[in-house]
Amino acid sequence: MTATATTTATVSSAAASAADADPAQLIAASRDRIDAIDDRIIGLIQERMAVSTVIQDARIASGGRRVHLSREMEVLSHWSGALGKPGTALAMTLLELCRGRV
């Protein structure tokens, strides 16, 4: 099962049990879940930033440039393919965060 299928199944089962739940409790629990997901996303972005720094340092040390534009285009294409136009905007922000000071 793919990550998307797993996520869809999880959301579907949550929606099915939502019919029986108190709306206020459902909203509070769902917001808690979103906060936890956001914390995981932030942690992953921080990890990505650290890995990008390693790559940039190695590239600069070997005489290369900090930014590799063709690689950035691959990242943009990947995010756009997965999430459409909003994915491109997210990828641009992510790349900006990971570039460090240019």
Buried (B, 14 or more C-beta within 10 A) or exposed (E): EEEEEEEEEEEEEBEEEBEEEEEEEBEEBEEEEEEEEEEEEEEEBEEEBEEBEEBBEEBEEEEEEBEEEEEBEEBBEEBBEEEEEEBBBBBBEBBEEBBEEE
